[in-house]
Amino acid sequence: MPRILTYNVRRCLGTDGRLSPGRIADVIAAYEPDVVALQELDVRRARTGGIDQADAIAQALGMQMHFHASLRVLEEEYGNAILTHRPSELVKAGPLPGGAGHLSLEPRGALWASVNLGGTVVQVITTHLGLRRHERLAQVDCLLGPHWLGHKACREPVILLGDFNASPRSRAYQRLASRLRDAQVAVSHRRAIATFPSRLPMLRIDHAFVSRSIHVARVESIRSPMARMASDHLPLMIEFQVMPVREQKADVAHMRE
């Protein structure tokens, strides 16, 4: 059964103050995901030693990598990536509204790749939304629009995941949940799985939203001692399978009853 993981790696800066892309890769490798969505990666930035963190993690995991720079200053870049060892193609990478022209706001973006998982092509989109409510809402509207989730190429099955900086009570989350299912809601849990901050997780701001053709078997936050140290977020892993068309129709009919 395929596994997909989303992880805000905080430029590979651990809660112990140590920079280590290798440690991030070790946290991920222990759970053997097929696809990994990463946020807050530094590429050739002086503050993190000029390392291409996206490439370093991909190389350590034996995965190919698609990267989008939300922020670019000369040779330095900062952004999000999708890694996988399965056949994949980059579909789209681009900015989201809110950052351009606002010096106080960090530029944000999204990255979309199609990944072949055992003969089924899954559309995977990752993002990292802004800290302010009004920019998050604008970014969500863009993601729901014709250039991303509303694009004709964004066909079932679809997974949207990342750091949304939005709790389930927020309008941004609720707008997304009206189009796609929250993976945590799709499975029964006694309590919600928080991912931030990593040492004592209290907030649920890292999410995975799935289309109706995806059956979520398991959702888990990785809480190993290494994961609690490697970043200020914990990774969120989703184990899933894509339902055949006949089962999708039966599932929709059951929901209507």
N, C-alpha and C positions, 0 to 999 in steps of 0.2 A: 504494500500500500504506500503510495507516494507521501513524502513529507516536505512541507515548506516551512521556512523559518524566517521571521522578521526580527531585526536586531539593530537598535540604535547603539553604535559602538563608541560614540563620543570621542572621535578621532583617536581611538585605541588608547585613551588615557584612563587608566584604572583608578579605582577609589583609593588605591595606595600611592597614587601619584606617579606610577610607572607607565611609560609608553611601551606598548607591546602588541603589534599586529599578530605576532605568533601566538600569543595567549588567546586572542580573539579567535584565531583559527582553531586552536585546540578545543575551546568551548564548543564551537560549531561541530567539529569533527566527531566529537563523542556521541552525537545524536544522528549522524549520517543522513542529513537531509538531502533531498534531490534538488531543491531550489532554495536559495538564500537571498533575502532582500536586506540590504544594509543601508543605514543612514549615518550621516555625519562622518564621512571619510575625508581625510586629508590626502591630497595628491601633490607632491613636490612642494610642500609648504615648509618654510623655514622653521616655524614653531614646532614641527614634528620631525625635524631632521632631514627634510627633503625627500622622504620616502613616498613612493606611490603605494599607499596603504591598500587600495582596491586590488591592485595587481599582486601585492605581497600576500594578501589573504587568499586570493584566487589560486595563486601558485602553490601555496601550502596545502590547499584542499584538493588540488588537481582539477579545478573547475575553470571553465571559460567565464569571462566577465564582460558585462555591459555597464558602462559608467556614464553618469550625467553630472556635469558640474553646475550646481545651482549658483555658485559664486566663482568668478575667475578674475584674478588680478595678475597680469603678466603671465608668468609660467605657473603660478600657484593656482590650485583648484580645490574645491570643497563641494561634496555632494553625495549622491546616492548610487547604489550599484545593485545589479541582479547577477548572481553567480549560479551556475548550474553545471553538472557533468552530463546533462542530457542535451540532445540537439536543440538549438535555440536560434532565434533571429531577433534582432532589435527592430521594433516596429516604430517607436516614437520616443523622443526625449526632448523635453522642453520646459520653459519656465511656467510658473503659475503666477497669477496676479498678486499684487500686494507689496512686493519689494522694490520694484523699479520706481525711481524718483523719490523714494522715502529713505533717507539716510539712516533713520533709526530702526528700519525693518530689514531683517535678513532676507535676501532673495531666496525664493523657494522654487522647487521644480518637481517634476514627475518623470518616471522612466517606465516604459512599456516594452516587454519582450514576449514573444510567443515561444512556448517551451513544449517540446514533444515528449510526453510522458507515456511511454509504452504504446505509441500509436495514436494517442489522443493529444491534440494540441490545446494547451491551456494558455489563455491570455493572462499574463501576470503584470500588474501595475504596482509600483511602489512609490511612496511619497513621504515627505516630512513637512507637515503643515506649520503655519506660523503660530506665534505665541499670543497674538491678539485676536479677540473674537471676530472683529469685522474682517480681518484679512483671511481668517480660516473660512468664514462663510463664502467669501469671494472665491477662494481656492476650491472649495467643495463644489460651488456652482460650475466652475470651470471643468472640474473632473467629471461632473455629471453631464456636461454639455457634449456637443457634436464632435469635439476634437479628441475626446478620451472615451469614457464609457458609452457615450452616445454615438460613437463612430461606427460605421457599418462593418468595419473589420473587427470590432470588439464583440465577437460572437461567443456564445456559450462554448465551453465553461470559462468563467472569469474569476480571478482572485485579485482583490485590491488590498494591499497591506502596507504597514509602515507605522511611523510615529505620527499620530494625528494631533497630539497635544490637546485632545478633546475627550472629556469623560462621557459616559453614556447619557448623562443628563443634558449635555450641550446640544444646541441647535445644529451644529456642524455634524456631530455624530448622528443625530436623528434623521437628518437629510440623507446621509449615506445609507443608514439602516432602512430607509423607505425604498431604496432601490436594490440593495443587496443585503444578505443576511449576515449578521455578526456571527462568526464561527463559534464564539463562546455561547451564544444564545441557541445555536443549532444543536448543541449537545447539552445534556443535563449535568449541571454542577451544583454542589451544595452552596458554593460561594464563588464570586467572581475571581478571576485570576489577575492579580495586579502585577505590574512589571517595573514600577518606578516608585521610589529610588531602589536600587538593587540591594542595598544592605538591609532595608526594612521596607519592602514594597507595600505601598498603600494606594497608589493611583493606577487606574486602568486607562492608559492613554495610547498604548500600542495595541493596534487592532488588526484583524484579518476579516475582510468582508468577502463573502462568496456568493456566486450566482446559484440559482435553484438546482442546476444539474450536478452540483457538488454535494456529496454526502460527507459530512464531517464526522469522523470516527473518534477523534481524540484531540483535545487541546491541552497544552502543557507549557508552563513557564519553566525554564531551565534554572534551577536554584542550587546548583553545585557550588561548593566553596570558591572554585575558580571563576564561575559566572558572576558571583556576588562581588568579585574583586576586579574583573576585567573591564567593566564599564559601569556607568551609573544607571543603566537600564538592564533588565534581564531579557534574554531572548524569549520570544513566544513561538512555539512550534505547533503546527497543525498537521494532523495525519488525516488523509481524506481519500475518497475515490470518486470517480466520475460515474454517475448513474447512466445506464442505457436509456434511450428515449422512452421506452415503454414504462420503465420505473419512474422516470421523471413525471410522466402524465399521471401515474397512479398517486405519486406524492402530492402533486398539485390538487388532484381530486380529493384526497384525504384532508388537505388543508382547508378546502372549501366546505367540508361537512361540519 
